[in-house]
Amino acid sequence: MRRMLYALMALGSLGATTASAMVLVDLPRARAWERADELIAKAQELAAREDRAGARAAVDEALRIAPGDPKARRELAMHLVSRGDIEPALVELRAVAKARPYDAGAARELGELLGISGDREGAVKWLKRAVFLDPADGLAHTMLARQLARAGDLKGALAEAEVGARLIPRVPSAHFLLGLVRWQSEDLLGARQSFLEALRLRPSDARAMFCLGGLAAQLDRPGEAVEYLQQATALVPDDATGWAAYGAALLAARRPDDARAAFARALKLDPQNAAAQRGMAACQTRGR
């Protein structure tokens, strides 16, 4: 019995010694990651002051000290994205998502960038994981809705867009996307309601104005279409498509001279604009 007791005590002592050794081994690593986190905070401050070179230098130093630090690799990815280096940024964000398998934000960022890169299947996969990990992430639901709509899954896109707009009701882009999906789903009045909410939240949203103008024309409200498209072209005067749409609305409102001027503006911006060419031809036919 006494021998057994001594053996157990020895094993316990060995376990404590091993644990202590592990702590001592991990201590330098913990200190390195702590210093790396400080550098990342510094990099973010510098980036906010638009000192990109200083911010990148801080990120590189953080990675030198702690190459595996997910925060540092994520920050590097953000710098790469800002330069348009999408593929290297994806490498970094994949590493972050692998290191943090239960981090909804990491899954969302990877999904978003995959969507930008054109990998729709990968984007849907990671954005679905993001909303699974954090069902209250309205931004992830909205991003997922966008990718599903692009994939032709309007039913799934509509469900996600509705959740997104409900979770982040003060974000104009969530309502705008819901409007687009409703429009694609042929819910014209629902789409109009969503675009109006987006415009209420951001009164200078030219995209919402263009869409409201197009919907008004589709709903046979030419006066309303002219009003929205006039405002939109004033905000975005170099958009040939917008001027062509404005011209079509003016023509429907029986204002052929104004329509001709709008179509001429569109053709000046884009001589190959087919809608403006057709509109100009219609103006000439009505002028005879």
MARGU-121545 format. One record per atom (N, C-alpha, C, CB): x, y, z. Coordinates in steps of 0.001 Angstrom, whole numbers, plus 500000, padded with zeros to 6 digits. Atoms other than C-alpha are relative to their C-alpha. Last residue first. Glycine has a CB too. Layout:
! MARGU-121545
XYZ/...
END
This chain:
! MARGU-121545
500424499856501418/456954563322412548/498525500346499898/500281498702499210/499896498613500440/458081564034416106/499542500219498569/501407500467500142/501118499206499449/456731560737417403/500045501441499519/500025499970501532/501245500515500584/459050558786415077/498814500823500479/499798498510500362/500056499534501374/462010560978416025/498710499545499324/501214499499499221/500250498560499982/461358560408419707/499856500559498589/501127500722500734/501415499819499651/461083556653419171/499635501475500040/499690499346501356/500779500362501190/464447556646417354/498508500179500259/500295498545499581/499846498893500947/465989558534420259/499206499724498727/501490500225499662/500780498864499534/464579555977422673/500071501175499054/500464500420501357/501407500304500254/465910553052420664/499120501180500411/499575498721500756/500192500004501456/469380554606420605/498541499728499650/500910498946499336/500041498601500424/469174555420424332/499795500101498492/501293500726500410/501266499434499512/468261551813425138/499863501449499567/499910499896501536/501119500458500835/471083550506422913/498673500617500430/499896498480500048/501092500352499090/473852552570424530/498736499673499195/499725501159501004/500517501326500339/476635552437421928/498830499576500889/501110498977500104/500597500033501350/477355556175421967/499396498658499614/501036500365498986/499781501360500517/477890556064425754/499328499876498638/499445498919500991/499215500753499028/478226559409427549/500362498613499481/499236499880501308/498729499288499891/477090561427424540/500934499264500959/499772501453500476/499177500390501143/474458558792423887/501345500728499978/499251500271498709/499569501388499830/473020559216427395/500940499581498876/498785499062500049/498997499989498932/472923563006427044/500549498588500215/499394500554501320/498781499427500583/471158562669423687/501125500020501043/499730501438499466/499377501045500809/468625560337425318/501305500502499370/499027499521498904/499453501020499082/467938562933428005/500685498888499216/498880499406500892/498806499434499358/467560565731425446/500649498975500932/499635501281500788/498940499953501005/465192563614423352/501308500539500610/499562500877498803/499498501371500158/463125562856426455/501147499968499005/498874499055499541/499132500280498850/462804566556427223/500599498607499902/499218500142501313/498834499120500138/461490567137423712/500990499773501149/499556501482499964/499016500479500977/459250564065423869/501233500886499862/499349499871498667/499117498835500055/457432564983427100/501148499670499033/500548500378501440/500359499161501141/454515562619426925/500748501329500000/498509500256499997/500766498882499436/455014561108430407/499616501013498927/500804500692501102/501273500556499522/456046557847428708/499114501082500591/500249498909501042/500773500357501204/458703559809426799/498642499440500395/500770498969499132/500490498742500577/459904561398430020/499147499733498766/501178500924499636/501064499520499115/460163557955431632/499396501293499469/500539500215501424/501164500871500208/462118556604428659/498827500454500862/500355498533500320/500597499672501291/464474559597428808/498747499181499729/501006499782498889/500679498715499806/465090559030432501/499299500427498706/501010501090500455/501223500297499241/465909555387431802/499179501273500218/500349499350501361/500891500717500934/468378556463429096/498680499659500677/500675498708499478/500574499005500913/469863559041431468/499062499338498988/501119500761499264/500957499186499266/470342556369434137/499325501037499112/500685500685501157/501193500828499817/471982553976431687/498912500783500726/500344498717500780/500755500033501256/474409556709430635/498711499203500137/500854499409498886/500538501356500197/475545557317434211/499111499986498753/499190499527501261/499178500682501007/477768560430434290/499533498573499720/501445499976500447/500172499448501348/475250562730436034/500782499281498908/500395501426500005/499015500789500765/474940560578439173/499922500436498530/499732498437500146/498982500502499079/473220562802441762/501105499249499265/499363499092501043/499340498824499430/471274564840439198/501124499580500934/498988500880500752/499025499526500988/470572561624437307/500707501264500477/499313500263498656/498882500937500094/468956560177440446/501056500490499018/499502498621499581/499152499868498813/466779563203441168/501245499123499881/499211499630501267/499409498663500076/465434563239437609/500949500230501183/498890501084499977/498861500099500913/464939559488437803/500665501355499787/499554499423498658/498888500736499392/462791559788440929/501232499983499087/499569498562500322/499509499314498798/460583562549439564/501211499292500595/498890500094501048/499230498819500416/460234561063436073/500628500679501216/499097501002499233/498750500491500576/459147557709437521/500895501169499598/499719499096498783/499152500399498876/456556559415439718/501353499514499500/499315498903500835/499621498778499287/455057561161436691/500948499707501153/498760500712500522/498932499268500695/455157557949434656/500452501265500713/499546500360498624/500063498710499306/453216555831437163/501084500898499417/500180499830501556/500721499023500826/452474552745435072/499733501294500771/498674499403499507/501334499896499403/453581550248437757/499124501018499269/500115500382501472/500612501315500141/456572549337435577/498576499991500557/500850498943500706/500306500185501425/457441553024435241/499285498676499773/501286500058499155/501117499108500306/457157553453439012/499597499869498531/500371501464500326/501233500617499499/459362550401439501/498787500840499664/500079499792501505/500322501153500843/462064551847437260/498731499307500426/501129499016500014/500434499503501305/461950555175439063/499612498873499066/501092500833499366/501351499492499809/462052553473442446/499451500570498690/499981501073501103/500904501150499893/465075551509441249/498559500439500189/500419499099501157/500097500648501311/466886554622440052/499000498847500038/501382499489499546/500797499125500861/466062556409443311/499833499394498611/500650501386499894/501403500172499609/467304553470445385/499095500865499131/499803500352501490/500422501343500439/470568553474443449/498535499769500333/500873498906500660/500395499946501411/470897557269443885/499511498644499503/501168500477499140/499709501301500612/470907556965447675/499493499979498564/499358498848500817/499230499754501226/471000560630448757/500352498707499267/501277500761500331/500732499188500984/468176560286451294/500753500260498692/499647501310500616/498905499320500696/469898557417453135/499388500820498861/501072498969499454/498807500111499164/467568555972455791/501195500716499373/500339498533500239/500258499247498775/464469557215454008/501240500008500891/498797499406500759/499860498581500312/465891556023450699/499736500873501223/499052500386498872/498573499752500236/466392552504452025/500249501483499742/500508499159498808/499359500037498686/462854552583453434/501500500256499860/499745498640500694/500366498773499297/461493553715450062/500651500051501384/498471500108500129/499182498926500555/463442550931448355/499688501335500680/499775500112498485/498616500167499546/461882548371450702/500897501113499479/500545498645499555/499950499699498565/458329549646450160/501438499912500521/499086499031500787/500106498541499859/458827549674446394/500110500404501466/498667500511499406/498712499436500391/460035546081446478/499991501516500178/500334499632498542/499071500286498904/456946545033448416/501374500580499715/500107498492500233/500355499104498905/454775546800445842/500898499783501211/498542499802500391/499666498613500324/456567545108442959/499697500958501148/499244500436498765/500782499334498958/456618541571444346/500293501496499875/500355499448501455/501214499394500552/457816540090441058/499043500529501064/499282498998499148/501067500960499698/460417537835442755/498626500501499551/499973499705501495/499737501199500798/463150539857441057/498917498948500199/501364499415500357/500250499608501393/461567542978442562/500219498801499076/500925501183499583/501450499944500178/461421541316445977/499641500363498566/499380501010500970/500465501390500023/465101540405445652/498482499959499830/500419499259501297/499585500654501241/466014543972444675/499463498578499898/501515499983499900/500768499457501116/463966545492447477/500347499334498685/500225501483499888/501324500613499893/465526543165450037/499109500500498871/499357500309501375/499891501368500519/468916544305448760/498657499282500069/501060499210500786/499817499919501447/467948547940449271/500072498607499389/501268500795499662/501318499759500602/466570547208452722/500098500077498480/499385501296500552/500806501195499728/469865545638453826/498614500151499372/499878499755501531/499699501029500998/471847548388452083/499200498724500222/501479499678500016/500705499821501283/470079551063454137/500232498873499001/500421501294499374/498979500091501047/471258549710457529/499312500088498629/500825498666500130/499487498660500255/468925550921460305/501097500018498926/500535500594501287/500993499125500633/466784547771460337/500502501398499674/498814500115500882/499248498734500077/469732545431460989/499122501043499304/501369499810499228/498964499965498973/468014542277462249/500803501297499999/500931498837499817/500622499961498662/464763542737460316/501067500152501091/499164498714500249/500616498682499828/466530543671457081/499351500133501371/498960500249498905/498972498971499906/468765540602457396/499418501376500258/500819500027498741/499387500127498674/465891538230458133/501031501114500197/500666498600500173/501006499550499027/463982539509455079/500561499932501425/498714499138499890/500063498541500074/467095539183452923/498996500558501005/499630500446498583/498827499428499333/467657535603454091/499952501526500009/501282499524499316/500061500337498573/464111534489453222/501162500632500754/500010498474500197/501050499184499390/464165536339449899/499924499748501500/498641499708499344/499512498626499898/467504534821448925/498980500882500697/500323500562498612/499034499937498895/466285531301449697/500505501414500217/501179499069499733/500728500334498779/463229531771447500/500921500087501216/499388498591499894/500735498820499539/465217533590444826/499239499727501297/499029500467498921/500858500532498943/467775530802444412/499226501165500630/500844499232501083/501336500306500505/469151532024441083/499053499410501015/500109499075498875/500021501408500398/472832531850442076/498636499577499467/500387499119501177/499138500127501172/473031535639442081/500027498576499476/501409500453500330/500704499364501120/470042535696444430/500815499874498722/499715501485500306/501063500919500418/471766533171446701/499215500574498822/499051499706501175/499392501115500735/474890535349446799/498953499000499514/501023499287500878/499449499503501267/472959538489447716/500576498860499171/501082501057500261/501116499739500913/470896536676450351/500510500449498635/499060501064500589/500430501305500498/474077535342451953/498852500169499011/499575499083501167/498985500461500957/475426538877452238/499613498665499381/501364499877500684/500131499169501195/472177540018453864/501000499590498930/500190501471500353/501235500402500691/472180537106456319/499841500792498698/498762500216500918/499724501290500644/475833537847457171/498768499495499257/500454498959501042/499151499739501158/474994541504457825/500303498709499249/501303500679500433/500814499543501135/472091540528460061/500814500247498751/499267501256500365/499136499164500845/474321538524462391/499232500402498740/501321499244499625/500378498591499846/471711537296464900/500854500936499155/500102500403501451/501264499719500695/471939533659463735/499569501463500086/498908499131500567/500576498805499377/475612533585464789/498722500385499259/501020501183499995/499258499699498780/477317530232464161/499404501196500750/501463500272499666/500208501118499081/474667529121461670/500675500287501341/500545498686499392/501324499795499402/474650532580460070/499634498838500922/498930500161498901/500021498792499165/478423532367459550/498647500185500670/500337501237499163/499350500341498726/478295528774458316/499957501200500947/501472499549499766/500941500867499279/475756529776455693/500598499582501341/499643498747499154/501007499098499442/478104532615454744/498906499212500721/499384500870498889/499468499336498817/480939530120454383/499001500973500622/501271500733499647/499606500959498957/479087527749452047/500434500719501275/501141499095499494/501228500497499374/477394530518450065/500335499061501157/499113499275498960/500589498902499240/480737532203449388/498753499542500740/499663501170499076/499245499841498771/482362528938448368/499424501085500889/501436500308499687/500243501201499194/479617528269445835/500725500091501341/500451498738499238/501324499913499398/479751531848444550/499708498810500910/498943500092498917/500253501377499540/483497531840443935/498672499985500759/501180499469500914/500783500739500985/483540535084441960/499721498564500369/500690500028498705/499084500677500925/486375536766443858/499259499220498920/500913499061500767/499339498975500814/483924539194445460/500899499360498950/500819500951500888/500996499461500914/481825536265446662/500593501045499075/498847500593500774/500193501027501029/484913534592448103/498962500459498985/499569498659500638/498903499873500958/485651537869449883/499917498943498907/501339499897500716/500145498759500762/482229537914451522/501085500115498935/500050501215500936/501098500140500954/482429534286452551/499834501228499125/498712499724500732/499533500895501058/485862534768454120/498916499837498946/500402498625500579/499015499273500800/484618537795456033/500528499144498863/501157500469500876/500679498977500804/481500535962457196/500986500732499092/499281501006500912/500732500685501076/483408532873458345/499330501008499082/498948499036500582/498988500513500927/485858535028460329/499333499299498817/500961499029500727/499456498874500752/482966536938461888/501034499556498984/500611501011500942/500956499645501053/481198533731462884/500531501134499134/498652500397500612/500064498540500082/484251532517464815/499107500382498824/501431500624499843/501286499602499420/483692528846465652/499826501512500026/499869499447501409/501137500673500654/486391527427463369/498636500410500544/500149498515500142/501152499634499157/488961530009464501/498724499395499416/499863501554500116/499525499850498621/492312528747463219/498863500310500964/501049501098500077/499570501321499530/490684527454460032/500448500061501460/501144499460499118/501208500803499788/488788530720459525/500352498600500507/499190499901498696/500691499479498821/492015532693460031/498774499145500316/499586501473499782/499206500396498833/493948530509457588/499326500463501285/501426500578499908/500221501446499819/491174530893455024/500766499506501224/500441499207498732/501294500167499341/491328534646455604/499636498529500163/498913500716499212/499947499572498599/495063534722454879/498679499749500712/500361501478500089/499117500936499292/494859532670451691/500028500340501490/501438500040499406/500772501216499742/491874534738450573/500831498962500751/499488499408498685/500872499703498859/493933537913450963/499161498783500361/499087501200499688/499198500095498762/496611536423448704/499155500287501245/501188500982499942/499576501387499758/493891535803446073/500895499863501236/500737499465498781/501058500848499458/492242539227446390/500483498591500340/498862499917499017/499349501319500055/495215541541445989/499075498953500627/501386500025500739/500551500801501082/493107544632445229/500641498640499845/500125500734498734/499140499858501175/495263546945447314/499475499219498806/501406499545500328/499987498575500344/492545547405449959/500878500281498783/500487500825501190/501260499684500683/492060543634449899/499993501459499551/498790499719500926/499920500568501345/495727543078450746/498743500315499190/500211498484500074/499077499164500770/495511545450453703/500104499503498563/501390500017500658/500686498738500261/492406543659454986/500881500946499179/499594500667501322/500994500218501057/494154540296454590/499282501293499647/498983498939500431/499268500051501260/497104541553456631/499037499823498833/501032498860500019/499659498613500314/494696542475459405/500790500082498696/500807500630501150/501206499330500471/493238538982459310/500317501433499583/498912499984501089/500253500487501355/496719537471459496/498732500624499426/499887498469499993/499022499399500901/497584539645462502/499743499575498555/501424499613500420/500298498567500106/494400538733464314/500938500676499009/500109500678501377/501121499758500918/494895535048463518/499664501478499836/498777499264500484/501041499228499317/498368535032465159/498858500309499031/500586501314500586/501284500701500016/500327532262463446/498860500762500633/500140498706500685/500466500340501350/503364534319462435/498619499350499959/500985499083499351/500952501102499775/503746535864465914/499382499603498665/498884500409501026/499947500434498605/506768538204466063/499132498764500235/499553501136500925/498651500485499746/507252538507462317/500114499437501415/501021501125499790/499873501329500600/503503538702461833/501403499428500193/499664500060498511/500816500929499210/503235541601464267/500129498578499473/498525500433499988/499249500257498772/506131543342462512/499241499020500891/500270501317500758/498871500882500340/504378542976459162/500825499657501242/500902500667498937/500537501343500252/501184544422460651/501126499017499692/498990500031498834/500373500549498696/503068547405462097/499448498585499850/498963500904500690/498751500337499305/504741548058458736/499699499376501359/500886501257500173/499505501264500569/501344547859457021/501290499568500689/500233500141498478/500886501085499574/499919550498459358/500518498660499493/498564500241499497/499728500280498595/502903552797458842/499171498843500515/499740501226500837/498661500574499921/502589552540455075/500345499635501442/501040500981499434/500015501390500449/498833553015455173/501373499340500129/499527499926498558/498576500288500129/498909556180457274/500137498529499629/500783500333501324/499621500129501413/495282557066456576/501508499889499805/499477501185499214/499412498698500326/494702558225460183/500529500030498565/501131500331500983/501060499014499820/492315555298460624/500486501408499687/499462499942501420/500866500097501176/495051553100459153/498867501013500077/499431498583499865/499304499356501109/497455554331461826/499152499981498731/501343499314499746/499995498553499736/494992553457464587/500655500757498843/500741500309501325/501357499528500244/494405550024463042/499881501502500251/499011499242500881/500229499988501446/498140549393462833/498614500546499672/500161498587499420/499286498843500532/498587550380466496/499756500131498497/501510499886500293/500757498826499553/495900547900467528/500637501276499471/499920500044501538/501202499962500833/497660545291465399/499131501187500388/499202498686500131/499617499474501309/500973546138467079/498800500091499059/501086499124499377/499733498567499819/499458545654470527/500352500652498662/501147500217501018/501308499341499852/498006542324469416/500168501507500183/499227499405501197/500592499932501338/501466541263468215/498642500701500047/499850498586499403/499332498903500696/502921542138471624/499433500167498593/501518499756499937/500440498780499333/500347539903473303/500610501231499319/500383499965501496/501333499703500500/501009537199470726/499445501275500641/499060498820500263/499882499592501398/504734537316471500/498632500385499439/500626498870499158/499496498630500014/504093537251475247/500111500531498582/501354500075500689/501079499131499522/501896534189474869/500433501460499980/499571499596501418/500989499903501071/504553532511472741/498866500942500394/499442498610499657/499482499115501052/507263533285475293/498997500197498865/501300499439499439/499934498613499551/505047531812478046/500576500933498943/500824500093501256/501005499175500662/504129528639476174/500110501473500358/498630499504500347/499786500040501447/507352526806477098/499056500956499289/499809498576499465/498779499258500275/507139527908480746/500300500052498507/501168499380500744/500281498587499790/503505526785480923/501218500840499657/499568500255501444/500816499558501128/504429523442479388/499677501482500112/498708499184499921/499114499866501152/507228522983481904/499244500510498783/500664498665499681/499196498796499799/504855523691484751/500905500243498810/500831499888501278/500876498851500215/502409521122483392/500764501301500137/498835499976500980/500267499912501434/505194518547483114/499143501215499678/499313498726499505/498775499517500625/506349519227486673/499802500195498498/501154499025500262/499873498583499671/502811518925487968/501224500596499336/500073500199501512/501014499268500757/502361515636486125/500100501488500241/498610499513500362/499571499964501395/505675514304487474/499019500793499148/500147498583499450/498911499035500069/504662515248491014/500492500150498571/501150499580500915/500596498674499853/501381513426490588/501044501086499892/499274500114501325/500696499696501242/503181510400489220/499375501392500050/498926498948499722/498965499739501004/505564510449492165/499372500384498667/500906498769499822/499446498688499696/502693510772494625/501043500393498958/500618500011501406/500998499010500398/500938507839492962/500504501421500237/498695499773500765/500049499991501468/504096505738493199/499018501051499497/499607498611499464/498824499279500483/504599506698496842/499991500114498467/501284499295500472/500199498590499665/501021505639497616/501171500834499496/499830500180501523/500970499465500954/501509502349495749/499791501494500233/498660499248500111/499314499864501285/504666501668497741/499078500610498941/500517498634499525/499142498814499908/502779502420500972/500739500221498683/501011499857501166/500830498798500000/500000500000500000/500863501249500000/499062500008501209/
END
